[in-house]
Amino acid sequence: MRVFVAGATGAIGKQLVPRLVEAGHEVHGMTRSESKQAMLHERGSVPVVADALDPAQVAQAVGRARPDVIVHQLTAIPATLDLRHFDRDFALTNRLRTEGTDHLLSAGQAVGVRRFVAQSNFASYARTGGPVKSEEDPLDPAPAREMRETLAAIRHLEEAVLGARWTEGIVLRYGAFYGPGTSGAPGGEQFELVRKRKFPLVGDGGGVWSFIHIADAAEATVAAVERGSRGAYNVVDDDPAPVAEWLTAPAPAWPSPASSPGRSILAPPVWRGSRSRSMATPRRVGRRRAT
Ligand SMILES: NC(=O)c1ccc[n+]([C@@H]2O[C@H](COP(=O)([O-])OP(=O)(O)OC[C@H]3O[C@@H](n4cnc5c(N)ncnc54)[C@H](OP(=O)(O)O)[C@@H]3O)[C@@H](O)[C@H]2O)c1
């Protein structure tokens, strides 16, 4: 298949592109930077330079590639997040999830893409009911004040993608990324904050987070590209982690990917063609730091 990846140079894009190429697909990878074309080329994809917030550029890029599938992995998440100003830090990501999604969808409709796979997030469920959330659980209708715009952008993305009846719209609600190229890797911002016990505590620390190794997230995305059907899917590992545990551990000790040799029994691949379950999201944004 011809696959157009928007966000091909990002944390997940870097893992996804070579896997799609390896699986035999013709991959067109989008970036804003002329200078990143060589990197995309080295990973086996056709580089495409376009700004996702410019509808004409997106239409032209997608029109040239004429893909069967579009994958939307556009984000612009700062290395350091201030949870008290979450919406401010996510402002550009929110535009990519609203305007960017709309531009990609309309460009995809113009060329008749068969599937449209988009990145969403596990941390969007309503903070009611039990801690385990399936895809049928509602998104948070009343998010914390600091996250209202971010949750609205996710809702927009999901409704637009799942509502696109002319294609197979698929929404992947990834857990929190860790592994190479993410801020959850040793030396990365999030890893170091946890290690130094400076990661801000969310609420009373009673929440549960779902994580996903970046390699497993990419594997699940390949499966969605190749055989996914319309719907929202939690893409999370099988070891949901109470905040109080991972935040106070002496050092972050996240497991290797389920897809790596030797871990296939304990941690089965995240995508099985059926929906999985993830754990509840943080309850509210607090000001305390873990000490
Ligand atoms: N579920 C999660 O936990 C989750 C999800 C996403 C990100 N993150 C984390 O956030 C951190 C930053 O990752 P990131 O993926 O946001 O940043 P990133 O690694 O810089 O990737 C963002 C991608 O979006 C593209 N992009 C952004 N704005 C664009 C625009 N206007 N037009 C075209 N392409 C555009 C970038 O392309 P160019 O820069 O090449 O133009 C790049 O490919 C990482 O630590 C990552 O692990 C976590």
The ligand as an SDF file (V2000), in Angstrom:
LIG
                    3D

 48 52  0  0  0  0  0  0  0  0999 V2000
    1.2650    9.3440   24.0740 N   0  0  0  0  0  0  0  0  0  0  0  0
    2.3440    9.9980   24.4740 C   0  0  0  0  0  0  0  0  0  0  0  0
    2.8580    9.8020   25.5680 O   0  0  0  0  0  0  0  0  0  0  0  0
    3.0090   10.9920   23.5500 C   0  0  0  0  0  0  0  0  0  0  0  0
    2.4480   11.3450   22.3340 C   0  0  0  0  0  0  0  0  0  0  0  0
    3.1450   12.2380   21.5110 C   0  0  0  0  0  0  0  0  0  0  0  0
    4.3710   12.7300   21.9170 C   0  0  0  0  0  0  0  0  0  0  0  0
    4.8690   12.3610   23.1170 N   0  0  0  0  0  0  0  0  0  0  0  0
    6.1890   12.8210   23.5900 C   0  0  0  0  0  0  0  0  0  0  0  0
    6.3670   14.1960   23.3420 O   0  0  0  0  0  0  0  0  0  0  0  0
    7.7290   14.4420   23.0700 C   0  0  0  0  0  0  0  0  0  0  0  0
    7.7970   15.2420   21.7930 C   0  0  0  0  0  0  0  0  0  0  0  0
    7.3710   14.3900   20.7480 O   0  0  0  0  0  0  0  0  0  0  0  0
    6.5790   14.9410   19.5020 P   0  0  0  0  0  0  0  0  0  0  0  0
    6.2440   13.7430   18.6630 O   0  0  0  0  0  0  0  0  0  0  0  0
    5.4900   15.8720   19.8830 O   0  0  0  0  0  0  0  0  0  0  0  0
    7.5670   15.8830   18.8050 O   0  0  0  0  0  0  0  0  0  0  0  0
    8.4680   15.5510   17.7000 P   0  0  0  0  0  0  0  0  0  0  0  0
    9.2330   14.3510   18.0880 O   0  0  0  0  0  0  0  0  0  0  0  0
    9.1670   16.8120   17.3950 O   0  0  0  0  0  0  0  0  0  0  0  0
    7.4650   15.1660   16.4730 O   0  0  0  0  0  0  0  0  0  0  0  0
    6.4250   15.9410   15.9980 C   0  0  0  0  0  0  0  0  0  0  0  0
    6.1370   15.5160   14.5650 C   0  0  0  0  0  0  0  0  0  0  0  0
    5.0900   16.3290   14.0680 O   0  0  0  0  0  0  0  0  0  0  0  0
    5.5960   17.0470   12.9410 C   0  0  0  0  0  0  0  0  0  0  0  0
    5.0240   18.3790   12.8930 N   0  0  0  0  0  0  0  0  0  0  0  0
    4.7850   19.2130   13.9210 C   0  0  0  0  0  0  0  0  0  0  0  0
    4.2400   20.3620   13.4660 N   0  0  0  0  0  0  0  0  0  0  0  0
    4.1270   20.2380   12.1200 C   0  0  0  0  0  0  0  0  0  0  0  0
    3.6210   21.0600   11.0840 C   0  0  0  0  0  0  0  0  0  0  0  0
    3.1030   22.2820   11.3170 N   0  0  0  0  0  0  0  0  0  0  0  0
    3.6650   20.5990    9.8240 N   0  0  0  0  0  0  0  0  0  0  0  0
    4.1870   19.3800    9.5470 C   0  0  0  0  0  0  0  0  0  0  0  0
    4.6740   18.5450   10.4780 N   0  0  0  0  0  0  0  0  0  0  0  0
    4.6410   18.9760   11.7490 C   0  0  0  0  0  0  0  0  0  0  0  0
    7.0950   17.0980   13.1060 C   0  0  0  0  0  0  0  0  0  0  0  0
    7.6720   17.2600   11.8360 O   0  0  0  0  0  0  0  0  0  0  0  0
    8.9380   18.2330   11.5470 P   0  0  0  0  0  0  0  0  0  0  0  0
    9.4190   18.7600   12.8480 O   0  0  0  0  0  0  0  0  0  0  0  0
    9.9240   17.3370   10.8970 O   0  0  0  0  0  0  0  0  0  0  0  0
    8.3930   19.2690   10.6590 O   0  0  0  0  0  0  0  0  0  0  0  0
    7.3390   15.7190   13.6900 C   0  0  0  0  0  0  0  0  0  0  0  0
    7.3650   14.7510   12.6740 O   0  0  0  0  0  0  0  0  0  0  0  0
    8.4290   13.0990   22.9910 C   0  0  0  0  0  0  0  0  0  0  0  0
    9.0780   12.8410   24.2000 O   0  0  0  0  0  0  0  0  0  0  0  0
    7.3040   12.1340   22.8310 C   0  0  0  0  0  0  0  0  0  0  0  0
    7.5800   10.8820   23.3910 O   0  0  0  0  0  0  0  0  0  0  0  0
    4.2270   11.5150   23.9550 C   0  0  0  0  0  0  0  0  0  0  0  0
  1  2  1  0
  2  3  2  0
  2  4  1  0
  4  5  1  0
  4 48  2  0
  5  6  2  0
  6  7  1  0
  7  8  2  0
  8  9  1  0
  8 48  1  0
  9 10  1  0
  9 46  1  0
 10 11  1  0
 11 12  1  0
 11 44  1  0
 12 13  1  0
 13 14  1  0
 14 15  2  0
 14 16  1  0
 14 17  1  0
 17 18  1  0
 18 19  2  0
 18 20  1  0
 18 21  1  0
 21 22  1  0
 22 23  1  0
 23 24  1  0
 23 42  1  0
 24 25  1  0
 25 26  1  0
 25 36  1  0
 26 27  1  0
 26 35  1  0
 27 28  2  0
 28 29  1  0
 29 30  1  0
 29 35  2  0
 30 31  1  0
 30 32  2  0
 32 33  1  0
 33 34  2  0
 34 35  1  0
 36 37  1  0
 36 42  1  0
 37 38  1  0
 38 39  2  0
 38 40  1  0
 38 41  1  0
 42 43  1  0
 44 45  1  0
 44 46  1  0
 46 47  1  0
M  CHG  2   8   1  16  -1
M  END
$$$$
